[in-house]
């Protein structure tokens, strides 16, 4: 394995985790179950209920991150990007302990109404979380001795009238 392969592999971890979690959450819904799970308006307008978003998109911080994603104190944003509406990826660094950062993300997400679907320890600490239709992935590790945090948030596109 070449030296650069490890960084490329880790850089793909967040998007891959988001795709896997999204695919798992969509299983069994192609037969119309997703619309059936949504509340049906009293007037019987099923089509309108199926295309309404569950909630307004979250407000963004000045850095471009959703406000309901608590970022632990001491992390410095290196890159924040949003290639499509509702999706955000961010890279952070800092002088913190990876275990403390992972624990802070998990606790902060729970306090902000996120459900933790999976949390994993080891050399790369990671977690997958869900809030309504949104999915977040956090990977915390050390690269070349420095703290490296990857955050990804995905929200399904909303259909407009």
Secondary structure, 3 states (H helix, E strand, C coil): CCHHHHHHHHHCHHHHHHHHHHHHHHCCCCCCHHHHHCCCCCCCCHHHHHHCCCCCCCCECCCCCECCCCCCCCCEEEEEECCCCCCEEEEEECCCCHHHHHHHHHHHHHHCCCEEEEEECCCCEEEEEEECCEEEEEEEEEECCEEEEEEEEEECCCCCC
